[in-house]
Amino acid sequence: MASFFSFSSPVDVDVRLEGEDARKQVEIKMDKASKEKCPIYFDGESVKGSVSVRVRDGKKLVHEGIKIEFVGSIEMFYDRGNHYEFLSLVQELASPGEMRAAQNFDFEFKNVEKQYESYNGINVKLRYYIRVTISRRLTDVVKERDIWVHSYRMPPDSNNAIKMEVGIEDCLHIEFEYNKSKYHLKDVIVGKIYFLLVRIKIKHMELSIIRRETTGAAPNQYNESETITKFEIMDGAPVRGETIPIRLFLGGFELTPTFRDVNKKFSTRYYLNLVLIDEENRRYFKQQEITVFRIPEN
């Protein structure tokens, strides 16, 4: 159980990560009111630094040992009591004893496999963090420090174009084509829409990117969809034979890679949603999944 370092805590604990000032940082929403900057790490990188423990007001601290852990966990927001730890490495910093003055302890978790990318979603959070525990007879003193993990998981080489049709018999026949089905986070979606048959009065057409987060397993499965962006690609009635080009730059949006069945706990998928609205406000839509992945930045 984490202590929040109220005035009853006899010590201050600070975790410093080696070279963290030189690392890229990402700002993470920790809860509704607070954000925190976390250094970015990658799979296979060592995590090392130092822990300083300072006794308050010249008092002595009697403890039953000090340990440090590197933890990877998945937290479901509807199941807050249960954290699923898929990674746990432990090192002992100090054996039981007394502490009367400030002490520093170095630590290193070498070449740590970080299997998954960090994720902060609607119903689930995947986090990596350092946890220092000072064991005491009554209440342990616990300090946590988050890091953020980026993962380069390249999709298979095949990257076929997407071709689809939207049709209402004898009324509407549209083909649309996107240049590929897998996109990196800074990519551009390029496509075309062909009107082959138009016998209904279309008022406008819009394209949106939808992120769908699935957590848990049936029958306790939760689905949450959010629209990342939506923009109008046509205003007014098209005619047969017309072609409308699409260019959508992904770099301006806060996307994550596609996650599929992470630790059998959650998935995050992305869809292109094409919507046509006629003059009677009827909506016709077609949805197509795309794969989003991270590539190394220059």
C-alpha positions as CSV (number, residue, x, y, z in Angstrom):
1,M,0.0,0.0,0.0
2,A,1.6,3.3,-1.1
3,S,2.3,5.9,1.5
4,F,1.6,9.4,0.3
5,F,4.3,10.9,2.4
6,S,2.1,12.8,4.9
7,F,3.9,14.5,7.7
8,S,3.8,11.2,9.7
9,S,6.4,9.7,7.3
10,P,9.8,9.8,9.0
11,V,11.8,10.0,5.7
12,D,12.0,11.6,2.3
13,V,12.7,9.3,-0.6
14,D,13.9,10.5,-4.0
15,V,14.6,8.4,-7.1
16,R,17.0,9.8,-9.7
17,L,17.4,8.2,-13.1
18,E,20.9,8.3,-14.7
19,G,21.0,10.7,-17.7
20,E,17.2,11.5,-17.4
21,D,17.8,15.2,-18.3
22,A,19.3,14.1,-21.7
23,R,16.3,11.8,-22.5
24,K,13.2,12.8,-24.4
25,Q,10.3,13.4,-22.0
26,V,6.6,12.8,-22.4
27,E,3.9,14.5,-20.4
28,I,1.5,12.0,-19.0
29,K,-1.9,12.7,-17.4
30,M,-1.6,10.9,-14.0
31,D,-5.2,11.7,-12.9
32,K,-7.8,14.4,-13.6
33,A,-5.9,17.1,-11.9
34,S,-2.2,16.3,-12.4
35,K,0.3,15.7,-15.2
36,E,3.8,14.4,-14.9
37,K,6.8,14.3,-17.2
38,C,8.4,10.9,-17.7
39,P,11.6,10.0,-19.4
40,I,11.3,7.7,-22.5
41,Y,13.0,4.3,-22.5
42,F,13.1,1.5,-25.1
43,D,13.0,-2.3,-25.0
44,G,16.3,-3.8,-23.9
45,E,17.7,-0.6,-22.3
46,S,19.1,-0.7,-18.8
47,V,17.3,1.4,-16.2
48,K,19.7,2.7,-13.6
49,G,20.1,5.6,-11.1
50,S,20.2,6.3,-7.4
51,V,17.8,6.4,-4.5
52,S,18.4,9.0,-1.7
53,V,16.8,8.3,1.7
54,R,16.8,11.3,4.1
55,V,15.7,11.0,7.7
56,R,13.6,13.9,8.9
57,D,14.3,16.1,11.9
58,G,17.4,14.2,13.0
59,K,15.3,11.2,14.0
60,K,16.5,7.7,13.6
61,L,14.7,5.3,11.2
62,V,14.5,1.7,12.3
63,H,13.6,-0.4,9.2
64,E,13.4,-4.1,8.3
65,G,15.1,-3.7,4.9
66,I,15.0,-1.5,1.8
67,K,14.3,-2.9,-1.6
68,I,13.8,-1.5,-5.1
69,E,11.7,-3.1,-7.9
70,F,11.2,-2.4,-11.6
71,V,7.6,-3.2,-12.3
72,G,5.5,-3.4,-15.5
73,S,1.8,-3.5,-14.7
74,I,-1.6,-3.3,-16.3
75,E,-4.3,-1.5,-14.3
76,M,-8.0,-1.7,-15.3
77,F,-9.9,1.3,-14.1
78,Y,-13.1,-0.7,-13.4
79,D,-11.0,-3.2,-11.4
80,R,-8.8,-0.8,-9.4
81,G,-8.0,-3.3,-6.6
82,N,-6.2,-5.6,-9.0
83,H,-3.0,-4.7,-10.8
84,Y,-1.6,-7.3,-13.2
85,E,2.1,-7.3,-13.0
86,F,3.7,-8.8,-16.1
87,L,7.2,-7.8,-15.1
88,S,8.8,-7.6,-11.6
89,L,12.5,-7.4,-10.9
90,V,13.7,-6.9,-7.3
91,Q,17.0,-5.8,-5.8
92,E,17.9,-5.4,-2.1
93,L,19.3,-2.0,-1.3
94,A,19.8,-2.4,2.5
95,S,19.4,-5.1,5.0
96,P,17.4,-4.5,8.3
97,G,19.0,-1.8,10.5
98,E,18.9,1.8,11.7
99,M,19.4,5.0,9.7
100,R,20.3,8.3,11.4
101,A,21.6,10.3,8.4
102,A,20.9,10.6,4.7
103,Q,22.0,7.7,2.5
104,N,22.3,7.1,-1.2
105,F,21.9,3.7,-2.9
106,D,22.8,3.0,-6.6
107,F,20.7,0.6,-8.6
108,E,20.8,-0.9,-12.1
109,F,18.4,-3.2,-13.9
110,K,20.4,-4.4,-16.8
111,N,19.1,-4.7,-20.4
112,V,15.5,-5.0,-19.3
113,E,13.0,-6.5,-21.7
114,K,10.1,-4.1,-21.9
115,Q,7.7,-6.3,-23.9
116,Y,4.9,-3.7,-24.3
117,E,4.6,0.0,-25.0
118,S,3.3,2.2,-22.2
119,Y,-0.3,3.2,-22.6
120,N,-2.7,5.5,-20.8
121,G,-6.2,4.8,-22.1
122,I,-9.9,5.4,-21.2
123,N,-10.3,2.2,-19.1
124,V,-6.8,0.8,-18.9
125,K,-3.2,1.9,-18.1
126,L,0.0,0.0,-18.9
127,R,2.8,1.5,-16.9
128,Y,6.4,0.8,-16.0
129,Y,7.8,2.2,-12.7
130,I,10.5,2.1,-10.1
131,R,9.2,1.2,-6.6
132,V,11.2,1.7,-3.5
133,T,9.9,0.1,-0.3
134,I,11.3,0.7,3.2
135,S,9.8,-2.1,5.3
136,R,8.8,-1.0,8.7
137,R,6.9,-2.8,11.5
138,L,3.7,-0.7,11.2
139,T,3.5,0.9,7.8
140,D,5.9,0.6,4.9
141,V,7.2,3.7,3.2
142,V,6.7,3.4,-0.6
143,K,7.9,5.7,-3.3
144,E,7.1,5.2,-7.0
145,R,8.7,6.8,-10.1
146,D,7.2,6.2,-13.6
147,I,9.1,5.9,-16.8
148,W,7.5,5.7,-20.3
149,V,8.3,3.0,-22.8
150,H,8.2,3.3,-26.6
151,S,8.3,0.2,-28.7
152,Y,9.2,-0.3,-32.3
153,R,7.1,-3.3,-33.4
154,M,7.2,-3.2,-37.2
155,P,4.2,-4.7,-39.0
156,P,4.7,-7.4,-41.7
157,D,6.1,-6.2,-45.0
158,S,2.9,-6.6,-46.9
159,N,1.0,-3.3,-47.0
160,N,-1.8,-3.6,-49.4
161,A,-4.0,-0.7,-50.6
162,I,-7.6,-0.7,-49.2
163,K,-10.4,-0.8,-51.8
164,M,-14.0,-0.8,-50.7
165,E,-17.4,-0.1,-52.0
166,V,-20.5,1.6,-50.5
167,G,-23.7,0.8,-52.3
168,I,-27.4,1.1,-52.1
169,E,-29.0,-0.8,-54.9
170,D,-30.0,1.4,-57.9
171,C,-29.4,4.6,-55.7
172,L,-25.7,4.9,-54.9
173,H,-22.5,3.2,-55.8
174,I,-19.2,4.6,-54.5
175,E,-15.7,3.1,-54.5
176,F,-13.0,4.4,-52.2
177,E,-9.4,3.6,-52.1
178,Y,-6.6,4.3,-49.6
179,N,-3.0,3.9,-50.6
180,K,-2.1,1.4,-47.9
181,S,-3.5,-0.3,-44.8
182,K,-0.6,0.3,-42.3
183,Y,0.6,3.7,-41.4
184,H,3.3,5.0,-39.0
185,L,2.4,7.7,-36.5
186,K,3.7,10.6,-38.7
187,D,2.4,9.2,-42.0
188,V,-0.1,10.6,-44.5
189,I,-3.3,8.8,-45.5
190,V,-3.7,9.3,-49.3
191,G,-6.9,8.2,-51.0
192,K,-9.6,8.7,-53.6
193,I,-13.3,8.4,-53.7
194,Y,-15.1,7.6,-57.0
195,F,-18.8,8.2,-57.5
196,L,-20.0,5.5,-60.0
197,L,-23.8,6.0,-59.4
198,V,-25.5,8.9,-57.6
199,R,-29.3,8.9,-57.5
200,I,-29.7,10.3,-54.0
201,K,-29.0,13.9,-53.0
202,I,-25.9,13.8,-50.9
203,K,-25.4,16.9,-48.7
204,H,-21.9,16.3,-47.4
205,M,-19.4,13.6,-46.7
206,E,-16.9,13.3,-43.8
207,L,-13.9,11.1,-42.9
208,S,-13.0,10.4,-39.3
209,I,-10.4,8.4,-37.4
210,I,-11.9,6.3,-34.6
211,R,-9.9,4.7,-31.8
212,R,-11.6,1.7,-30.2
213,E,-10.3,0.4,-26.9
214,T,-11.4,-3.1,-25.8
215,T,-10.7,-4.2,-22.2
216,G,-11.3,-7.4,-20.4
217,A,-12.8,-10.6,-21.8
218,A,-16.3,-11.7,-22.4
219,P,-18.7,-11.5,-20.6
220,N,-16.9,-8.7,-18.8
221,Q,-15.7,-6.9,-21.8
222,Y,-15.8,-3.1,-22.2
223,N,-15.6,-1.2,-25.5
224,E,-14.9,2.5,-25.7
225,S,-14.7,4.4,-28.9
226,E,-13.5,8.0,-29.3
227,T,-13.2,10.1,-32.4
228,I,-9.7,11.3,-32.8
229,T,-10.4,13.7,-35.7
230,K,-13.3,14.4,-38.1
231,F,-13.2,16.5,-41.2
232,E,-15.4,17.2,-44.1
233,I,-14.2,16.0,-47.5
234,M,-17.1,17.2,-49.6
235,D,-19.9,19.7,-49.3
236,G,-22.6,19.6,-51.9
237,A,-24.0,17.1,-54.3
238,P,-21.5,15.0,-56.3
239,V,-22.2,13.8,-59.8
240,R,-21.5,10.5,-61.5
241,G,-17.9,10.1,-62.5
242,E,-16.6,12.6,-60.0
243,T,-13.4,11.8,-58.0
244,I,-12.6,13.3,-54.6
245,P,-9.0,13.2,-53.3
246,I,-8.1,12.6,-49.7
247,R,-5.0,13.6,-47.8
248,L,-4.9,13.2,-44.0
249,F,-1.7,14.0,-42.1
250,L,-1.5,11.8,-39.0
251,G,1.3,13.7,-37.3
252,G,-1.0,16.3,-35.8
253,F,-3.0,13.9,-33.7
254,E,-2.3,12.1,-30.4
255,L,-2.2,8.5,-31.8
256,T,-0.7,5.4,-30.2
257,P,0.4,2.3,-32.1
258,T,-2.3,-0.4,-32.7
259,F,-2.3,-2.8,-29.7
260,R,-3.8,-6.3,-30.2
261,D,-4.6,-8.4,-27.2
262,V,-1.9,-7.0,-24.9
263,N,-1.2,-9.6,-22.2
264,K,-4.7,-10.9,-22.9
265,K,-6.0,-7.7,-21.2
266,F,-6.7,-5.1,-23.8
267,S,-6.6,-4.0,-27.4
268,T,-6.5,-0.6,-29.1
269,R,-7.5,-0.4,-32.7
270,Y,-7.9,2.4,-35.3
271,Y,-10.6,2.7,-38.0
272,L,-11.2,5.1,-40.9
273,N,-14.9,5.9,-40.9
274,L,-16.4,7.4,-44.1
275,V,-19.9,8.9,-43.6
276,L,-22.2,10.3,-46.3
277,I,-25.2,12.3,-45.2
278,D,-28.1,12.9,-47.6
279,E,-30.6,15.8,-47.7
280,E,-33.0,13.9,-45.4
281,N,-30.1,13.5,-42.9
282,R,-29.8,9.8,-43.4
283,R,-26.3,8.5,-42.8
284,Y,-24.5,5.9,-44.9
285,F,-21.1,4.8,-43.6
286,K,-18.3,2.4,-44.2
287,Q,-15.6,1.6,-41.6
288,Q,-12.2,0.1,-42.3
289,E,-9.5,-0.9,-39.8
290,I,-6.0,0.4,-40.3
291,T,-2.8,-0.5,-38.5
292,V,-0.8,2.2,-36.8
293,F,2.9,1.6,-35.8
294,R,5.8,3.5,-34.4
295,I,9.1,4.0,-36.3
296,P,12.3,5.4,-34.9
297,E,12.5,9.2,-35.1
298,N,15.4,10.9,-36.9
